[in-house]
Amino acid sequence: MQHAILAVITMGVIWTAWRNFKQLGRLKLADAGLSVEQRQRQQMRYVMRIVLCFLALALLPFLFTLATK
């Protein structure tokens, strides 16, 4: 049961990272009216969200083990 809960949480984190990755790739097409600074700021938001998702994936097994013991 614990593994199923961890798997569902992991799939949610991966889905979030994938959506942000897709939005990062489509940023130039979707927001053509943005200035260069605004586009870079938006890119950094997406990149930081992706990095946070990767950090969460790295920490999830450790935190889940601590929570269930």
N, C-alpha and C positions, 0 to 999 in steps of 0.2 A: 504494500500500500504506500509506503514511504517513497519508494522508487517511482511510482506512478505520479505522485504529487510533484516530486522533483522534476520529472520529465515534462509535466504540463507547464511548470514555471519556466523551465529551460526553453521550451518551444515558444512561449510568450516573449522571452528576451530575444531569442533569435529572430522572431517575426518583427519585433520592433527595430532591431539592427538592420534587417533586410529592407524594411520600408524606408528608413533613413538613408540607406545606401542608394536606393532607387531615386529618392528625392534629390540626393546630391548629384547624381548623374543627369537628372533632368533640369537642374537649376538654371542653366543657361537658356534653355528653350522656354521654360515656364515664366521666368522673370526677366525678360529682355529689357524692360524699362528701368531696371535697377542700375545704379551707378556701380563703378568698380568696387568702391569701398563697401557699399551695401551688399554686393554679391559676395565679397570675401567674408564679411561678417556672417552672412547666412551659411556659407560653406563651412565656416568654423563651428557654427552651431550644430550642423549635421555631423561633422567629424567628431565633435566632442560627445554627441549622443551615441555614436557608434563605439567610441572608445569606452564610454561608461557601460555600454552593453557587454563589451568584451571583458571588462573588469568584473562585472556582475557574474558573467559565466565562469570566470576563474574562481570567484569567491563562493559561489552557490554551494558546491559540494561541501566545502569546509564549514560554512555557516549552517547548512542543513544538518551536518553531522553533530555540530555542537548543540543545535536546537533539539535534536531527537534523543540525545543521550541523557 
